[in-house]
Amino acid sequence: MALGAQNAVPMRTKGSDLEGCLLGVDYLRNFALGKDIDLGKKVAIVGGGNTAIDCARTTVRQGCDVTLVYRRTRKEMPAEAYEVDAAEEEGVKFHFLTNPAEMFGIDGRLKTVKMEIMELGEPDASGRRRPQPTGKYFDEEYDTVIAAISQAPEVAFLAEDKNKVAGKDWNLTRWMTADCDEDTMYWSENVFAGGDFRRGPATAIEAIADGRLASDSIHHYLQDEMMRGIVR
């Protein structure tokens, strides 16, 4: 199973339900489908991953004044460094160590974003230094905010009785990814899982690598051979 991670994770920021607040993967999908998207002139992209950079480079090519807002520094951005450099060359501006604290609107439409200045604390589980609030704020006006903070797999269908294997629930992490063996991709009851569905949002080449591991493991599994330790 390689479901991908196509569901955008919304911001939990007050006011993020205002008109003019969009989600990254939804915006990119609609743009790719040729839908008319009125972004206005000033756009803020929230996030530091490849989806955020894709949003920033796409909106700047639509003629928008684009600022990418990221709560850590440029060094901690998970996006590919060459993509960040290319976005900057195309005119994308950056607010590092900054996080949206609240959105304000007029007649239900986004008008102003209250930003909090952050500072880096001790490393978290990812190995990157955790951003800490400073209690210092500034306001900026934007026509559109696009949140590209994370993505998650669509797993609701797994809860349906017809999709349960041997009457059991699937093993999922709190991020709604498959809790499977990372050495073999074995998940449960003859099912293997990989790619973004195992890792969370990552790259195509990492998904391909998982696919190769799963293919090798499935071969040994069908031969009633041990899987662990023989996958190369």
Beta strands, then each sheet from edge to edge (+ up, - down):
strand 1: 7-8
strand 2: 21-23
strand 3: 42-46
strand 4: 65-69
strand 5: 93-95
strand 6: 98-106
strand 7: 109-123
strand 8: 129-141
strand 9: 144-147
strand 10: 151-152
strand 11: 186-188
strand 12: 191-192
sheet 1: 1+ 10-
sheet 2: 2+ 9+ 3+ 4+ 5+
sheet 3: 6+ 7- 8+
sheet 4: 11+ 12-
end
